[in-house]
Amino acid sequence: MDSNIGSFASTEDNKTSEAYVSGAAMVMIFLIAVYINAEAFIESKKPIIGHATTVVVLLGMLISYIGFLIDHNFEDEFKFSDDIFFYVCLPPIVFSSGFNMRRKKFFANFGYVLLFGVIGTIICFLCFTFMTIGFNELEFFKM
């Protein structure tokens, strides 16, 4: 019986994938650091236009373009994982938005928040429901 069953054997593929994962983690940590510094700079200088996320999006586009120029299989190394996004990336974004929210403005416009949140959700639900019923009756999606 093979003694390596159930364990991770050290192969070149594992080392290569570990290098890609650590490279992706370093890029993500770098972008987070840039975002934090850009946010601090924007908060202290209060420019008329601009936002910290704009800096990070443009920097991410630049990093992606450079990666594409170096290696045309760049997108294979940095595949999007929805689990990573929803469980790792999204909670800090939501927390940061809630923490930096202007509470007086939020509660002053609470009626509009409810209007767009609740009424908008109901309108979208009804539109998708009627579209689904219509497509089913037209047999647009045959099973």
DSSP file (Angstrom, degrees, kcal/mol; ACC not computed):
  #  RESIDUE AA STRUCTURE BP1 BP2  ACC     N-H-->O    O-->H-N    N-H-->O    O-->H-N    TCO  KAPPA ALPHA  PHI   PSI    X-CA   Y-CA   Z-CA
    1    1 A M              0   0    0      0, 0.0     2,-0.3     0, 0.0     0, 0.0   0.000 360.0 360.0 360.0 141.1    0.0    0.0    0.0
    2    2 A D    >   -     0   0    0      1,-0.1     3,-0.8     2,-0.0     0, 0.0  -0.511 360.0-152.9 -75.0 132.9    1.2    3.5   -0.9
    3    3 A S  T 3  S+     0   0    0     -2,-0.3    -1,-0.1     1,-0.2     0, 0.0   0.625  89.6  65.3 -81.4 -11.4    2.2    5.5    2.1
    4    4 A N  T >   +     0   0    0      2,-0.1     3,-1.8     3,-0.0     2,-0.2   0.434  69.6 121.6 -90.2   1.0    1.5    8.9    0.4
    5    5 A I  T <  S+     0   0    0     -3,-0.8     3,-0.1     1,-0.3     0, 0.0  -0.470  82.9  11.7 -66.5 129.3   -2.3    8.2    0.1
    6    6 A G  T 3  S+     0   0    0      1,-0.3     2,-0.3    -2,-0.2    -1,-0.3   0.387 112.5  94.8  85.8  -3.6   -4.2   11.0    1.8
    7    7 A S  S <  S-     0   0    0     -3,-1.8     2,-0.9     0, 0.0    -1,-0.3  -0.766  83.1-105.0-115.3 165.4   -1.1   13.2    2.2
    8    8 A F        -     0   0    0     -2,-0.3     2,-0.2    -3,-0.1    -3,-0.1  -0.792  33.8-149.2 -91.9 109.8    0.1   16.0    0.0
    9    9 A A        -     0   0    0     -2,-0.9     2,-1.0    -5,-0.1     5,-0.1  -0.541  21.9-114.2 -76.0 142.6    3.1   14.8   -2.0
   10   10 A S        +     0   0    0     -2,-0.2     2,-0.3     4,-0.1    -1,-0.1  -0.687  53.1 156.9 -82.2 106.8    5.6   17.5   -2.8
   11   11 A T     >  -     0   0    0     -2,-1.0     4,-1.9     1,-0.1     5,-0.2  -0.770  56.7-107.1-123.2 170.5    5.6   17.8   -6.5
   12   12 A E  H  > S+     0   0    0     -2,-0.3     4,-2.6     1,-0.2     5,-0.2   0.863 118.7  56.7 -65.2 -35.3    6.5   20.6   -8.9
   13   13 A D  H  > S+     0   0    0      1,-0.2     4,-2.7     2,-0.2    -1,-0.2   0.914 107.1  48.3 -63.7 -41.6    2.8   21.3   -9.6
   14   14 A N  H  > S+     0   0    0      2,-0.2     4,-2.4     1,-0.2    -1,-0.2   0.912 112.7  48.1 -64.3 -41.3    2.2   21.9   -5.9
   15   15 A K  H  X S+     0   0    0     -4,-1.9     4,-2.0     2,-0.2    -2,-0.2   0.901 112.8  48.7 -65.8 -39.8    5.2   24.2   -5.6
   16   16 A T  H  X S+     0   0    0     -4,-2.6     4,-2.0     2,-0.2    -2,-0.2   0.930 112.8  46.6 -65.7 -44.8    4.1   26.1   -8.7
   17   17 A S  H  X S+     0   0    0     -4,-2.7     4,-2.4     1,-0.2    -2,-0.2   0.863 110.9  53.2 -66.9 -34.2    0.5   26.5   -7.5
   18   18 A E  H  X S+     0   0    0     -4,-2.4     4,-2.6     2,-0.2    -1,-0.2   0.882 107.9  51.3 -65.5 -36.9    1.8   27.6   -4.1
   19   19 A A  H  X S+     0   0    0     -4,-2.0     4,-2.2     2,-0.2    -2,-0.2   0.905 110.9  47.9 -66.2 -40.3    4.0   30.2   -5.8
   20   20 A Y  H  X S+     0   0    0     -4,-2.0     4,-2.6     2,-0.2    -2,-0.2   0.910 112.9  48.2 -65.7 -41.4    1.0   31.5   -7.7
   21   21 A V  H  X S+     0   0    0     -4,-2.4     4,-2.5     2,-0.2    -2,-0.2   0.921 113.4  46.5 -66.2 -42.9   -1.2   31.6   -4.6
   22   22 A S  H  X S+     0   0    0     -4,-2.6     4,-2.1     2,-0.2    -1,-0.2   0.867 112.6  51.2 -68.4 -33.6    1.5   33.4   -2.6
   23   23 A G  H  X S+     0   0    0     -4,-2.2     4,-2.2     2,-0.2    -2,-0.2   0.919 110.9  47.7 -65.5 -42.9    2.0   35.9   -5.5
   24   24 A A  H  X S+     0   0    0     -4,-2.6     4,-2.4     1,-0.2    -2,-0.2   0.896 111.4  51.2 -64.1 -39.6   -1.7   36.6   -5.7
   25   25 A A  H  X S+     0   0    0     -4,-2.5     4,-2.6     1,-0.2    -1,-0.2   0.896 109.4  50.3 -64.7 -39.2   -1.8   37.1   -1.9
   26   26 A M  H  X S+     0   0    0     -4,-2.1     4,-2.3     2,-0.2    -2,-0.2   0.899 110.6  49.4 -66.1 -39.7    1.1   39.5   -2.1
   27   27 A V  H  X S+     0   0    0     -4,-2.2     4,-2.4     2,-0.2    -2,-0.2   0.921 112.6  48.0 -63.5 -43.2   -0.7   41.5   -4.9
   28   28 A M  H  X S+     0   0    0     -4,-2.4     4,-2.3     2,-0.2    -2,-0.2   0.911 111.9  48.5 -65.9 -42.0   -3.9   41.6   -2.8
   29   29 A I  H  X S+     0   0    0     -4,-2.6     4,-2.3     2,-0.2    -1,-0.2   0.894 111.3  51.6 -64.1 -38.9   -2.0   42.7    0.3
   30   30 A F  H  X S+     0   0    0     -4,-2.3     4,-2.4     2,-0.2    -2,-0.2   0.922 110.1  48.4 -62.1 -44.4   -0.2   45.4   -1.7
   31   31 A L  H  X S+     0   0    0     -4,-2.4     4,-2.4     2,-0.2    -2,-0.2   0.881 110.8  50.9 -64.9 -37.7   -3.6   46.7   -3.1
   32   32 A I  H  X S+     0   0    0     -4,-2.3     4,-2.5     2,-0.2    -1,-0.2   0.917 110.5  49.4 -64.5 -42.5   -5.1   46.8    0.4
   33   33 A A  H  X S+     0   0    0     -4,-2.3     4,-2.3     1,-0.2    -2,-0.2   0.904 111.1  49.3 -63.1 -41.0   -2.1   48.8    1.7
   34   34 A V  H  X S+     0   0    0     -4,-2.4     4,-2.9     2,-0.2     5,-0.2   0.915 110.6  51.3 -63.1 -42.0   -2.4   51.2   -1.3
   35   35 A Y  H  X S+     0   0    0     -4,-2.4     4,-2.7     2,-0.2    -2,-0.2   0.925 110.1  48.6 -60.9 -45.2   -6.2   51.6   -0.5
   36   36 A I  H  X S+     0   0    0     -4,-2.5     4,-2.2     1,-0.2    -1,-0.2   0.927 115.0  44.5 -62.7 -44.5   -5.5   52.3    3.1
   37   37 A N  H  X S+     0   0    0     -4,-2.3     4,-2.4     2,-0.2    -2,-0.2   0.893 113.7  49.8 -67.4 -39.1   -2.8   54.9    2.3
   38   38 A A  H  X S+     0   0    0     -4,-2.9     4,-2.8     2,-0.2     5,-0.2   0.907 110.9  50.1 -65.2 -40.5   -5.0   56.5   -0.5
   39   39 A E  H  X S+     0   0    0     -4,-2.7     4,-2.4    -5,-0.2    -2,-0.2   0.911 111.5  48.1 -63.4 -42.3   -7.9   56.7    1.9
   40   40 A A  H  X S+     0   0    0     -4,-2.2     4,-1.9     2,-0.2    -2,-0.2   0.907 113.3  47.9 -64.8 -41.4   -5.8   58.4    4.6
   41   41 A F  H  X S+     0   0    0     -4,-2.4     4,-2.5     2,-0.2     5,-0.3   0.921 113.1  47.3 -64.6 -44.0   -4.4   60.8    2.0
   42   42 A I  H  X S+     0   0    0     -4,-2.8     4,-2.2     1,-0.2    -2,-0.2   0.885 111.4  51.2 -67.3 -37.8   -7.8   61.7    0.6
   43   43 A E  H  < S+     0   0    0     -4,-2.4    -1,-0.2    -5,-0.2    -2,-0.2   0.874 114.8  43.3 -65.7 -36.0   -9.3   62.1    4.1
   44   44 A S  H  < S+     0   0    0     -4,-1.9    -2,-0.2    -5,-0.2    -1,-0.2   0.877 123.0  34.8 -79.3 -36.3   -6.4   64.5    5.1
   45   45 A K  H  < S-     0   0    0     -4,-2.5    -2,-0.2    -5,-0.2    -3,-0.2   0.709  87.4-151.8 -91.7 -21.8   -6.3   66.6    1.9
   46   46 A K     <  -     0   0    0     -4,-2.2    -3,-0.1    -5,-0.3    -4,-0.1   0.942  17.5-161.0  50.2  62.0  -10.1   66.5    1.1
   47   47 A P        -     0   0    0      0, 0.0    -1,-0.1     0, 0.0     3,-0.0  -0.294  23.8-121.3 -69.4 160.5   -9.8   66.8   -2.7
   48   48 A I  S    S+     0   0    0      1,-0.1     2,-0.3    -2,-0.0    -2,-0.0   0.909  94.1  20.0 -69.2 -42.5  -12.9   68.0   -4.7
   49   49 A I  S    S+     0   0    0      2,-0.0     2,-0.1     0, 0.0    -1,-0.1  -0.842  91.1  65.8-123.7 163.1  -13.0   64.8   -6.8
   50   50 A G        -     0   0    0     -2,-0.3     2,-0.3    -3,-0.0     3,-0.0  -0.075  46.6-142.4 109.7 153.0  -11.6   61.3   -6.4
   51   51 A H    >>  -     0   0    0      1,-0.1     4,-1.1    -2,-0.1     3,-0.7  -0.977  26.6-116.6-147.2 154.4  -12.0   58.3   -4.2
   52   52 A A  H 3> S+     0   0    0     -2,-0.3     4,-1.7     1,-0.2     3,-0.2   0.836 113.1  59.6 -64.9 -32.7   -9.6   55.8   -2.8
   53   53 A T  H 3> S+     0   0    0      1,-0.2     4,-2.7     2,-0.2    -1,-0.2   0.823  98.0  60.3 -67.1 -28.4  -11.3   52.9   -4.7
   54   54 A T  H <> S+     0   0    0     -3,-0.7     4,-2.4     2,-0.2    -1,-0.2   0.910 104.3  49.7 -61.9 -41.6  -10.5   54.7   -8.0
   55   55 A V  H  X S+     0   0    0     -4,-1.1     4,-2.3     1,-0.2    -2,-0.2   0.926 113.2  45.7 -62.3 -45.0   -6.8   54.5   -7.1
   56   56 A V  H  X S+     0   0    0     -4,-1.7     4,-2.7     2,-0.2    -2,-0.2   0.890 112.3  50.4 -69.0 -39.3   -7.0   50.8   -6.4
   57   57 A V  H  X S+     0   0    0     -4,-2.7     4,-2.3     2,-0.2    -2,-0.2   0.936 113.3  45.5 -63.9 -45.6   -9.1   50.0   -9.5
   58   58 A L  H  X S+     0   0    0     -4,-2.4     4,-2.1     2,-0.2    -2,-0.2   0.898 114.3  48.5 -64.6 -39.7   -6.6   51.8  -11.7
   59   59 A L  H  X S+     0   0    0     -4,-2.3     4,-2.6    -5,-0.2    -2,-0.2   0.898 110.6  51.3 -66.6 -40.0   -3.6   50.2  -10.0
   60   60 A G  H  X S+     0   0    0     -4,-2.7     4,-2.4     2,-0.2    -2,-0.2   0.889 109.6  50.2 -62.9 -39.6   -5.3   46.8  -10.3
   61   61 A M  H  X S+     0   0    0     -4,-2.3     4,-2.3     2,-0.2    -2,-0.2   0.898 111.1  49.3 -64.1 -40.3   -5.8   47.4  -14.0
   62   62 A L  H  X S+     0   0    0     -4,-2.1     4,-2.5     2,-0.2    -2,-0.2   0.920 111.3  48.4 -65.0 -44.4   -2.2   48.4  -14.4
   63   63 A I  H  X S+     0   0    0     -4,-2.6     4,-2.5     1,-0.2    -2,-0.2   0.904 112.5  49.4 -62.6 -41.6   -1.0   45.3  -12.6
   64   64 A S  H  X S+     0   0    0     -4,-2.4     4,-2.2     2,-0.2    -2,-0.2   0.903 111.1  49.1 -64.4 -41.0   -3.2   43.1  -14.7
   65   65 A Y  H  X S+     0   0    0     -4,-2.3     4,-2.2     2,-0.2    -2,-0.2   0.916 112.2  47.5 -65.4 -43.3   -2.0   44.7  -17.9
   66   66 A I  H  X S+     0   0    0     -4,-2.5     4,-2.2     1,-0.2    -2,-0.2   0.916 112.2  50.6 -63.6 -42.6    1.7   44.2  -16.9
   67   67 A G  H  X S+     0   0    0     -4,-2.5     4,-2.7     1,-0.2    -2,-0.2   0.875 109.8  50.4 -62.5 -37.3    0.9   40.6  -15.9
   68   68 A F  H  < S+     0   0    0     -4,-2.2    -1,-0.2     2,-0.2    -2,-0.2   0.880 109.8  50.3 -67.7 -38.3   -0.7   40.1  -19.3
   69   69 A L  H  < S+     0   0    0     -4,-2.2    -2,-0.2     1,-0.2     3,-0.2   0.881 115.5  42.9 -66.9 -37.0    2.3   41.5  -21.1
   70   70 A I  H  < S+     0   0    0     -4,-2.2     2,-0.4     1,-0.3    -2,-0.2   0.935 132.9  11.4 -73.3 -46.7    4.7   39.3  -19.2
   71   71 A D    ><  -     0   0    0     -4,-2.7     3,-1.5    -5,-0.2    -1,-0.3  -0.968  59.4-154.8-139.9 117.5    2.7   36.1  -19.4
   72   72 A H  T 3  S+     0   0    0     -2,-0.4     3,-0.3     1,-0.3    -4,-0.1   0.619  97.3  60.6 -70.2 -10.7   -0.4   35.7  -21.7
   73   73 A N  T >>  +     0   0    0      1,-0.2     3,-1.1    -6,-0.1     4,-0.8   0.042  69.4 118.7 -97.7  24.6   -1.7   32.9  -19.3
   74   74 A F  H X>  +     0   0    0     -3,-1.5     4,-1.3     1,-0.3     3,-0.7   0.846  66.8  58.4 -59.9 -37.2   -1.8   35.5  -16.5
   75   75 A E  H 34 S+     0   0    0     -3,-0.3    -1,-0.3     1,-0.2    -2,-0.1   0.745  97.8  61.9 -69.2 -21.1   -5.6   35.1  -16.1
   76   76 A D  H <4 S+     0   0    0     -3,-1.1     3,-0.4     1,-0.2    -1,-0.2   0.834 104.0  48.2 -71.4 -31.0   -5.2   31.4  -15.4
   77   77 A E  H << S+     0   0    0     -4,-0.8     2,-0.6    -3,-0.7    -2,-0.2   0.835 113.5  46.9 -77.0 -32.1   -3.1   32.1  -12.3
   78   78 A F  S  < S+     0   0    0     -4,-1.3    -1,-0.2   -54,-0.0     2,-0.2  -0.566  77.2 170.3-111.4  67.5   -5.5   34.7  -10.9
   79   79 A K        -     0   0    0     -2,-0.6     2,-0.4    -3,-0.4    -3,-0.1  -0.546  38.1-111.7 -78.9 143.8   -8.9   33.0  -11.2
   80   80 A F        -     0   0    0     -2,-0.2     2,-0.6     4,-0.0     3,-0.1  -0.601  29.4-164.6 -76.5 127.9  -11.9   34.6   -9.5
   81   81 A S     >  -     0   0    0     -2,-0.4     4,-2.1     1,-0.1     5,-0.1  -0.962  11.4-160.1-115.3 117.7  -13.2   32.6   -6.6
   82   82 A D  H  > S+     0   0    0     -2,-0.6     4,-2.8     1,-0.2     5,-0.2   0.835  92.8  56.9 -67.6 -29.9  -16.7   33.7   -5.4
   83   83 A D  H  > S+     0   0    0      2,-0.2     4,-2.4     1,-0.2     5,-0.4   0.934 107.9  46.9 -64.2 -45.0  -16.1   32.0   -2.0
   84   84 A I  H  >>S+     0   0    0      2,-0.2     4,-2.1     1,-0.2     5,-1.7   0.915 114.7  48.2 -61.4 -42.4  -13.0   34.1   -1.4
   85   85 A F  I  <>S+     0   0    0     -4,-2.1     5,-3.0     3,-0.2     4,-0.2   0.959 116.7  39.8 -63.5 -51.1  -14.8   37.2   -2.5
   86   86 A F  I  <5S+     0   0    0     -4,-2.8    -1,-0.2     1,-0.2    -2,-0.2   0.811 126.6  33.2 -73.1 -29.7  -17.9   36.7   -0.3
   87   87 A Y  I  <5S+     0   0    0     -4,-2.4    -1,-0.2    -5,-0.2    -2,-0.2   0.702 133.6  20.1 -99.8 -21.1  -16.2   35.3    2.8
   88   88 A V  I  <5S+     0   0    0     -4,-2.1    -3,-0.2    -5,-0.4    -2,-0.1   0.790 128.3  32.2-114.4 -48.9  -12.9   37.2    2.8
   89   89 A C  I  ><S+     0   0    0     -5,-1.7     4,-1.2    -4,-0.2    -3,-0.2   0.894 112.8  53.6 -84.2 -41.3  -13.1   40.4    0.7
   90   90 A L  H  ><S+     0   0    0     -5,-3.0     4,-2.5    -6,-0.2     5,-0.3   0.898  99.0  59.4 -68.6 -43.2  -16.7   41.5    1.0
   91   91 A P  H  > S+     0   0    0      0, 0.0     4,-2.7     0, 0.0     5,-0.2   0.907 106.8  46.9 -56.6 -43.7  -17.0   41.7    4.9
   92   92 A P  H  > S+     0   0    0      0, 0.0     4,-2.7     0, 0.0     5,-0.2   0.873 112.0  52.2 -64.6 -32.0  -14.2   44.2    5.3
   93   93 A I  H  X S+     0   0    0     -4,-1.2     4,-2.4    -3,-0.2     5,-0.2   0.941 112.7  43.5 -65.7 -46.4  -15.6   46.3    2.5
   94   94 A V  H  X S+     0   0    0     -4,-2.5     4,-2.5     2,-0.2     5,-0.2   0.914 115.0  49.7 -65.0 -43.0  -19.1   46.4    4.1
   95   95 A F  H  X S+     0   0    0     -4,-2.7     4,-2.7    -5,-0.3    -2,-0.2   0.925 111.6  48.7 -61.3 -44.5  -17.6   47.0    7.6
   96   96 A S  H  X S+     0   0    0     -4,-2.7     4,-2.3     2,-0.2    -2,-0.2   0.908 111.9  49.1 -62.6 -42.2  -15.5   49.9    6.2
   97   97 A S  H  < S+     0   0    0     -4,-2.4     4,-0.3     1,-0.2    -1,-0.2   0.917 114.6  44.6 -64.3 -42.8  -18.5   51.4    4.5
   98   98 A G  H >< S+     0   0    0     -4,-2.5     3,-0.6     1,-0.2    -2,-0.2   0.883 114.1  49.5 -68.0 -38.0  -20.6   51.2    7.6
   99   99 A F  H 3< S+     0   0    0     -4,-2.7    -2,-0.2     1,-0.2    -1,-0.2   0.873 115.3  42.6 -69.6 -37.2  -17.8   52.5    9.8
  100  100 A N  T 3< S+     0   0    0     -4,-2.3    -1,-0.2    -5,-0.2    -2,-0.2   0.350  87.7 123.9 -91.3   6.1  -17.1   55.5    7.6
  101  101 A M    <   -     0   0    0     -3,-0.6     2,-1.0    -4,-0.3     3,-0.1  -0.404  69.3-120.3 -70.4 140.5  -20.7   56.3    7.0
  102  102 A R     >  -     0   0    0      1,-0.2     4,-2.2    -2,-0.1     5,-0.1  -0.728  27.0-163.2 -79.8 105.8  -21.9   59.8    7.8
  103  103 A R  H  > S+     0   0    0     -2,-1.0     4,-2.5     1,-0.2     5,-0.3   0.859  82.7  52.9 -66.1 -38.1  -24.6   58.9   10.3
  104  104 A K  H  > S+     0   0    0      1,-0.2     4,-1.9     2,-0.2    -1,-0.2   0.926 112.4  45.0 -64.2 -43.6  -26.4   62.3   10.3
  105  105 A K  H  > S+     0   0    0      2,-0.2     4,-1.6     1,-0.2    -1,-0.2   0.886 112.1  53.4 -66.7 -37.6  -26.8   62.2    6.5
  106  106 A F  H  < S+     0   0    0     -4,-2.2     3,-0.3     1,-0.2     7,-0.2   0.956 113.6  40.5 -62.2 -50.0  -27.9   58.6    6.6
  107  107 A F  H >< S+     0   0    0     -4,-2.5     3,-0.9     1,-0.2     4,-0.2   0.786 111.4  57.5 -73.0 -25.9  -30.7   59.2    9.1
  108  108 A A  H 3< S+     0   0    0     -4,-1.9     3,-0.3    -5,-0.3    -1,-0.2   0.836 116.6  35.9 -68.5 -31.3  -31.7   62.4    7.4
  109  109 A N  T 3X S+     0   0    0     -4,-1.6     4,-2.0    -3,-0.3     3,-0.3   0.033  80.9 120.0-107.6  24.9  -32.2   60.5    4.2
  110  110 A F  H <> S+     0   0    0     -3,-0.9     4,-2.5     1,-0.2     5,-0.2   0.845  71.5  57.0 -61.6 -35.3  -33.5   57.3    5.8
  111  111 A G  H  > S+     0   0    0     -3,-0.3     4,-2.5    -4,-0.2    -1,-0.2   0.904 108.2  46.7 -62.3 -41.4  -36.8   57.6    3.9
  112  112 A Y  H  > S+     0   0    0     -3,-0.3     4,-2.9     2,-0.2     5,-0.3   0.873 109.6  54.4 -68.3 -36.4  -35.0   57.6    0.6
  113  113 A V  H  X S+     0   0    0     -4,-2.0     4,-2.6    -7,-0.2     5,-0.2   0.943 112.6  43.2 -61.1 -46.7  -32.9   54.7    1.7
  114  114 A L  H  X>S+     0   0    0     -4,-2.5     4,-2.7     2,-0.2     5,-0.9   0.907 112.8  53.5 -64.8 -41.1  -36.0   52.7    2.5
  115  115 A L  I  X>S+     0   0    0     -4,-2.5     5,-0.9    -5,-0.2     4,-0.8   0.958 116.7  36.1 -59.1 -52.1  -37.7   53.9   -0.8
  116  116 A F  I  <5S+     0   0    0     -4,-2.9     4,-0.4     3,-0.2     5,-0.2   0.869 122.7  46.3 -71.0 -35.2  -34.8   52.7   -3.0
  117  117 A G  I  X5S+     0   0    0     -4,-2.6     4,-1.4    -5,-0.3    -3,-0.2   0.978 124.6  25.2 -71.0 -56.9  -34.1   49.6   -0.9
  118  118 A V  I  X5S+     0   0    0     -4,-2.7     4,-2.4    -5,-0.2     5,-0.2   0.965 128.6  40.7 -77.0 -54.2  -37.6   48.2   -0.3
  119  119 A I  I  X<S+     0   0    0     -5,-0.9     4,-2.6    -4,-0.8    -3,-0.2   0.908 116.4  51.2 -64.0 -41.3  -39.5   49.6   -3.3
  120  120 A G  H  ><S+     0   0    0     -5,-0.9     4,-2.4    -4,-0.4    -1,-0.2   0.890 110.3  49.5 -61.9 -39.6  -36.6   48.9   -5.7
  121  121 A T  H  X S+     0   0    0     -4,-1.4     4,-2.5    -5,-0.2    -2,-0.2   0.910 111.4  48.8 -65.6 -41.9  -36.3   45.3   -4.4
  122  122 A I  H  X S+     0   0    0     -4,-2.4     4,-2.5     2,-0.2    -2,-0.2   0.914 111.7  49.3 -64.6 -42.2  -40.0   44.7   -4.9
  123  123 A I  H  X S+     0   0    0     -4,-2.6     4,-2.5     2,-0.2    -2,-0.2   0.932 112.7  46.9 -63.1 -45.5  -39.9   46.2   -8.4
  124  124 A C  H  X S+     0   0    0     -4,-2.4     4,-2.6     2,-0.2     5,-0.2   0.910 111.8  51.7 -62.4 -41.7  -36.9   44.1   -9.4
  125  125 A F  H  X S+     0   0    0     -4,-2.5     4,-2.3     1,-0.2    -2,-0.2   0.933 111.9  45.9 -60.1 -46.6  -38.6   41.0   -7.9
  126  126 A L  H  X S+     0   0    0     -4,-2.5     4,-2.7     2,-0.2     5,-0.3   0.907 112.2  51.1 -65.0 -41.6  -41.8   41.6   -9.9
  127  127 A C  H  X S+     0   0    0     -4,-2.5     4,-2.3     1,-0.2    -2,-0.2   0.946 113.5  43.9 -60.9 -48.4  -39.9   42.3  -13.2
  128  128 A F  H  X S+     0   0    0     -4,-2.6     4,-2.3     2,-0.2    -1,-0.2   0.869 113.2  52.8 -66.1 -35.4  -37.9   39.1  -12.9
  129  129 A T  H  X S+     0   0    0     -4,-2.3     4,-2.4    -5,-0.2    -2,-0.2   0.953 112.5  42.8 -64.0 -49.1  -40.9   37.1  -11.9
  130  130 A F  H  X S+     0   0    0     -4,-2.7     4,-2.5     1,-0.2    -2,-0.2   0.860 113.7  52.2 -68.5 -34.1  -43.0   38.2  -14.9
  131  131 A M  H  X S+     0   0    0     -4,-2.3     4,-2.7    -5,-0.3    -1,-0.2   0.914 110.4  48.4 -65.2 -41.3  -40.0   37.8  -17.2
  132  132 A T  H  X S+     0   0    0     -4,-2.3     4,-2.1     2,-0.2    -2,-0.2   0.922 113.1  47.1 -64.6 -43.9  -39.5   34.2  -16.0
  133  133 A I  H  X S+     0   0    0     -4,-2.4     4,-2.2     2,-0.2    -2,-0.2   0.918 113.5  49.2 -62.9 -43.1  -43.2   33.4  -16.4
  134  134 A G  H  X S+     0   0    0     -4,-2.5     4,-1.9     1,-0.2    -2,-0.2   0.917 111.4  47.8 -63.2 -44.3  -43.2   35.0  -19.9
  135  135 A F  H  <>S+     0   0    0     -4,-2.7     5,-2.8     1,-0.2     6,-0.6   0.859 111.4  51.7 -66.3 -34.6  -40.2   33.1  -21.0
  136  136 A N  H ><5S+     0   0    0     -4,-2.1     3,-0.8     3,-0.2    -1,-0.2   0.904 110.2  48.0 -67.4 -40.4  -41.6   29.8  -19.6
  137  137 A E  H 3<5S+     0   0    0     -4,-2.2    -2,-0.2     1,-0.2    -1,-0.2   0.841 112.4  48.6 -69.7 -32.0  -44.9   30.4  -21.5
  138  138 A L  T 3<5S-     0   0    0     -4,-1.9    -1,-0.2    -5,-0.2    -2,-0.2   0.490 109.5-127.5 -81.8  -2.5  -43.0   31.2  -24.7
  139  139 A E  T < 5 +     0   0    0     -3,-0.8     3,-0.2    -4,-0.3    -3,-0.2   0.881  58.7 149.3  54.7  41.5  -40.9   28.0  -24.1
  140  140 A F      < +     0   0    0     -5,-2.8     2,-0.8     1,-0.3    -4,-0.1   0.881  67.7  45.1 -69.2 -39.6  -37.8   30.1  -24.5
  141  141 A F  S    S-     0   0    0     -6,-0.6     2,-0.4     2,-0.0    -1,-0.3  -0.865  82.4-166.0-107.4  97.4  -35.9   27.9  -22.1
  142  142 A K              0   0    0     -2,-0.8    -6,-0.0    -3,-0.2    -2,-0.0  -0.670 360.0 360.0 -86.4 135.8  -36.7   24.3  -23.0
  143  143 A M              0   0    0     -2,-0.4    -1,-0.1     0, 0.0    -2,-0.0   0.388 360.0 360.0-106.8 360.0  -35.8   21.6  -20.6
